[in-house]
Amino acid sequence: MLVFAEKGVDASVIDDVISTAGVSRGTFYKYFKSNRDLMVAANEELGRELLTLVLNRVSGLDDPAERLALGVRLFIETALAFPLFARFTRSAGMASVGPRSLLLDYLPGHIQDGIEQGRFFDLPQEVSLDLISGGVLFYIARSSESSVDPEHGRHVVAALLRSLGLSDAEAWRLADREVAPMELPENSLLRRSSLRYRPQGDSGEDAQ
């Protein structure tokens, strides 16, 4: 995850990964045949751990629009809180919304519930997924390259909710709620990787 965040998915990173992970070349090739195989595995593991945390936060909410808004806000807030996550998501690109990604695991059920309850437009699900995934990934890519106003994420979520069928007032009411950052367990992939991550130009002197 660290190496992909720094060098991108298409760079030749196998030697860097072997060095960072402290494993032999034979062990690496026992499990992964290419850079992309490794990136997909890391993305799936990250998606699983974040999905569990998101579901725990939204499980008591009956309104599918509220569940979707909170889930997307949590995804965005995690990217802001963990620069490594933002850079990895940007590097993974469309693989971040592959069949086993966090967004595609989380969104479809809530979109369908929203349609059935009359909360969302009855759009083809692929259209709704494209709108949400594209908006979220572009926002994360922007946040990984430069500072963004914290309010920008709320505007993104409000715009996505309006595109699904909510009124301006209701979309903003859901998007503008305070969202506490997710508390990652000490053994989570993202927390462990972030402890070793140093953005370019950071000497690490202030790290805890």
C-alpha positions as CSV (number, residue, x, y, z in Angstrom):
1,M,0.0,0.0,0.0
2,L,2.8,2.4,0.9
3,V,4.7,1.7,-2.4
4,F,1.6,2.0,-4.6
5,A,0.7,5.3,-2.9
6,E,4.1,6.7,-3.8
7,K,4.8,5.2,-7.2
8,G,1.4,4.4,-8.7
9,V,-0.1,1.1,-9.9
10,D,1.7,0.9,-13.2
11,A,5.2,1.5,-11.9
12,S,7.5,-1.5,-11.5
13,V,7.2,-1.8,-7.7
14,I,7.8,-5.5,-7.0
15,D,11.4,-4.9,-5.7
16,D,10.2,-2.0,-3.5
17,V,7.3,-4.1,-2.1
18,I,9.6,-7.0,-1.3
19,S,12.0,-4.7,0.5
20,T,9.3,-2.9,2.4
21,A,7.5,-6.1,3.4
22,G,10.7,-7.9,4.3
23,V,9.8,-11.0,2.3
24,S,11.7,-13.1,-0.3
25,R,11.0,-12.9,-4.0
26,G,9.8,-16.5,-4.0
27,T,7.3,-15.8,-1.2
28,F,6.0,-12.8,-3.2
29,Y,5.5,-14.7,-6.4
30,K,3.8,-17.5,-4.5
31,Y,0.9,-15.2,-3.9
32,F,1.0,-12.5,-6.6
33,K,1.9,-12.7,-10.3
34,S,2.0,-9.0,-11.0
35,N,1.8,-5.4,-9.6
36,R,-1.9,-5.3,-10.3
37,D,-2.6,-8.6,-8.5
38,L,-1.0,-7.1,-5.4
39,M,-2.8,-3.8,-5.7
40,V,-6.1,-5.6,-6.1
41,A,-5.4,-7.7,-3.0
42,A,-4.5,-4.6,-1.0
43,N,-7.5,-2.7,-2.2
44,E,-9.8,-5.6,-1.2
45,E,-8.3,-5.9,2.2
46,L,-8.6,-2.2,2.8
47,G,-12.2,-2.2,1.5
48,R,-13.2,-5.1,3.8
49,E,-11.9,-3.4,7.0
50,L,-13.4,0.0,6.1
51,L,-16.7,-1.5,5.1
52,T,-17.0,-3.2,8.5
53,L,-16.4,0.1,10.2
54,V,-18.9,2.0,8.0
55,L,-21.6,-0.6,8.5
56,N,-21.2,-0.4,12.2
57,R,-21.8,3.4,12.0
58,V,-24.9,3.2,9.8
59,S,-26.6,0.1,11.1
60,G,-29.2,1.9,13.2
61,L,-30.4,4.3,10.5
62,D,-33.6,3.5,8.7
63,D,-33.5,6.1,6.0
64,P,-31.4,4.9,3.0
65,A,-30.6,8.4,2.0
66,E,-29.1,9.1,5.5
67,R,-27.2,5.8,5.3
68,L,-25.7,6.6,1.9
69,A,-24.9,10.2,2.9
70,L,-23.1,9.1,6.1
71,G,-21.2,6.3,4.4
72,V,-19.9,8.5,1.6
73,R,-19.0,11.2,4.2
74,L,-17.1,8.6,6.2
75,F,-15.2,7.5,3.1
76,I,-14.3,11.1,2.3
77,E,-13.4,12.0,5.9
78,T,-11.1,8.9,6.1
79,A,-9.3,10.2,3.0
80,L,-8.8,13.6,4.6
81,A,-7.6,12.0,7.9
82,F,-5.2,9.5,6.3
83,P,-3.3,11.0,3.4
84,L,-1.9,7.6,2.6
85,F,-5.5,6.4,1.9
86,A,-6.1,9.3,-0.4
87,R,-2.9,8.7,-2.3
88,F,-3.5,5.0,-2.6
89,T,-7.1,5.5,-3.8
90,R,-5.8,8.0,-6.4
91,S,-3.1,5.6,-7.6
92,A,-5.5,2.7,-7.8
93,G,-7.9,4.7,-9.9
94,M,-10.8,2.8,-11.3
95,A,-9.6,-0.3,-9.4
96,S,-10.9,1.5,-6.4
97,V,-14.4,0.9,-7.6
98,G,-13.9,-2.6,-8.9
99,P,-16.2,-5.5,-8.1
100,R,-14.8,-6.0,-4.6
101,S,-14.2,-2.4,-3.6
102,L,-15.6,-0.5,-0.6
103,L,-17.9,1.7,-2.8
104,L,-19.4,-1.1,-4.8
105,D,-19.8,-3.3,-1.7
106,Y,-21.5,-0.5,0.2
107,L,-23.6,1.5,-2.3
108,P,-25.9,-0.8,-4.2
109,G,-28.2,-2.0,-1.4
110,H,-28.7,1.5,-0.1
111,I,-29.5,2.8,-3.6
112,Q,-32.0,0.1,-4.2
113,D,-33.7,0.7,-0.8
114,G,-33.9,4.4,-1.7
115,I,-35.6,3.6,-5.0
116,E,-38.1,1.2,-3.4
117,Q,-38.9,3.7,-0.6
118,G,-39.4,6.6,-3.1
119,R,-36.4,8.5,-1.8
120,F,-34.3,8.3,-5.0
121,F,-35.1,8.5,-8.7
122,D,-35.6,5.1,-10.3
123,L,-32.4,5.3,-12.3
124,P,-30.5,2.3,-13.6
125,Q,-28.2,1.3,-10.7
126,E,-25.1,1.6,-12.9
127,V,-25.9,5.3,-13.5
128,S,-26.2,6.1,-9.8
129,L,-23.0,4.2,-9.1
130,D,-21.1,6.1,-11.8
131,L,-22.3,9.4,-10.4
132,I,-21.3,8.7,-6.8
133,S,-18.1,6.8,-7.5
134,G,-16.9,9.4,-10.0
135,G,-17.6,12.3,-7.7
136,V,-16.0,10.7,-4.7
137,L,-12.8,9.5,-6.5
138,F,-12.3,12.8,-8.2
139,Y,-12.6,14.6,-4.8
140,I,-10.1,12.2,-3.2
141,A,-7.7,12.7,-6.1
142,R,-7.9,16.4,-5.7
143,S,-7.4,16.2,-1.9
144,S,-4.3,14.0,-2.3
145,E,-2.6,16.6,-4.5
146,S,-3.5,19.9,-2.8
147,S,-5.4,21.4,0.2
148,V,-9.1,21.5,-0.2
149,D,-11.7,23.3,1.9
150,P,-13.3,20.9,4.3
151,E,-16.7,22.2,3.2
152,H,-16.0,21.0,-0.3
153,G,-16.7,17.4,0.7
154,R,-20.0,18.3,2.1
155,H,-20.9,20.1,-1.1
156,V,-19.9,17.0,-3.1
157,V,-22.2,14.8,-1.0
158,A,-25.1,17.2,-1.2
159,A,-24.7,17.4,-5.0
160,L,-24.7,13.6,-5.2
161,L,-27.8,13.4,-3.1
162,R,-29.6,15.9,-5.3
163,S,-28.6,13.9,-8.4
164,L,-30.3,10.9,-6.8
165,G,-33.6,12.8,-6.2
166,L,-33.4,14.6,-2.9
167,S,-34.5,18.3,-2.7
168,D,-31.8,21.0,-2.2
169,A,-32.8,21.5,1.4
170,E,-32.8,17.8,2.4
171,A,-29.6,17.0,0.5
172,W,-27.8,19.7,2.4
173,R,-29.4,18.8,5.7
174,L,-27.9,15.2,5.4
175,A,-24.6,16.3,3.9
176,D,-23.9,19.1,6.4
177,R,-24.1,16.9,9.6
178,E,-21.0,16.6,11.7
179,V,-19.3,13.3,11.2
180,A,-16.9,11.9,13.7
181,P,-13.9,10.3,12.0
182,M,-13.8,6.5,12.0
183,E,-11.7,5.0,14.8
184,L,-9.4,2.4,13.2
185,P,-8.2,-0.6,15.3
186,E,-4.5,-0.7,15.9
187,N,-4.1,-3.8,13.7
188,S,-5.9,-2.3,10.7
189,L,-4.0,-2.2,7.4
190,L,-4.6,1.5,7.0
191,R,-3.4,2.4,10.5
192,R,-0.3,0.2,10.4
193,S,0.6,1.5,6.9
194,S,0.0,5.1,7.9
195,L,2.4,4.9,10.8
196,R,5.2,4.1,8.3
197,Y,4.0,6.7,5.7
198,R,6.0,9.9,5.2
199,P,4.7,12.3,2.5
200,Q,7.4,13.6,0.2
201,G,9.2,16.5,1.9
202,D,8.3,15.3,5.4
203,S,11.3,14.4,7.5
204,G,9.2,12.6,10.0
205,E,10.5,14.6,12.9
206,D,7.0,15.4,14.2
207,A,5.7,11.9,13.9
208,Q,4.5,10.3,17.1
